[in-house]
Amino acid sequence: MMRDMPGQTEEIHQQDMEILKEMGYPQKISNIYRNFQLAVCAPFPGTRMYEELITQYGEDALNDFKKYDGSSETIMRDINI
């Protein structure tokens, strides 16, 4: 699953998390954990998404490269606000 896609709000993210809960994630089955991976969106330079976001928000909005590492603070959270 991917988080912080263009236009994704916190409400949409919470709906996604509810869907995962309804599907039984995370769940322990006979000492085996069933889990999911949550990745964050990062529009790296040279990708189509990066070029589209530059057109929409300007290059300055995407130049904080410390926020491209996939940690809790991401460049897409700044844009989606």
C-alpha positions in Angstrom: 0.0 0.0 0.0 1.2 3.5 -0.7 0.6 6.6 1.3 0.8 10.3 0.4 -0.2 10.0 -3.2 -1.0 13.2 -5.0 -4.4 14.5 -3.6 -4.6 11.9 -0.9 -6.0 13.3 2.3 -5.6 12.0 5.9 -9.3 11.0 5.6 -8.6 8.8 2.6 -5.6 7.3 4.3 -7.7 6.4 7.4 -10.3 4.7 5.0 -7.4 2.7 3.5 -6.3 1.6 7.0 -9.9 0.6 7.8 -10.0 -1.6 4.7 -6.8 -3.3 5.8 -8.3 -4.0 9.2 -11.4 -5.4 7.6 -9.2 -7.7 5.5 -7.5 -9.0 8.7 -4.2 -7.1 8.8 -2.2 -7.3 10.9 -3.2 -10.7 12.2 -1.5 -13.6 14.0 -2.3 -17.0 12.6 -0.6 -20.0 14.3 2.5 -18.1 15.4 2.8 -16.5 11.9 2.1 -12.8 11.6 0.2 -11.7 8.5 1.2 -8.1 7.8 1.3 -5.4 5.2 3.8 -2.8 4.0 3.0 0.9 3.9 5.3 2.9 1.6 5.3 6.6 1.1 5.1 8.3 -2.3 8.3 10.0 -3.4 8.3 11.8 -6.8 12.0 11.4 -7.6 13.6 13.8 -10.2 13.4 12.4 -13.7 10.0 10.7 -13.1 6.8 11.7 -14.8 5.2 12.4 -11.4 8.0 14.8 -10.5 7.6 16.7 -13.8 3.9 16.9 -13.4 4.2 18.2 -9.8 6.8 20.8 -10.9 4.2 22.0 -13.5 1.6 22.2 -10.8 3.5 23.5 -7.8 6.8 24.8 -9.1 10.3 23.5 -8.6 10.8 25.2 -5.2 8.0 23.1 -3.7 10.0 19.9 -4.5 13.6 20.9 -3.7 13.7 19.7 0.0 15.5 16.5 -0.8 15.8 15.6 2.9 12.1 14.6 2.6 12.6 12.0 0.0 13.9 9.2 2.3 10.5 7.7 3.1 10.5 8.6 6.7 7.6 10.2 8.6 8.0 13.6 7.0 7.7 13.4 3.2 7.7 15.9 0.4 4.2 14.8 -0.6 2.7 15.7 2.8 3.9 19.2 2.2 2.2 19.3 -1.2 -1.1 17.5 -0.1 -1.7 20.0 2.7 
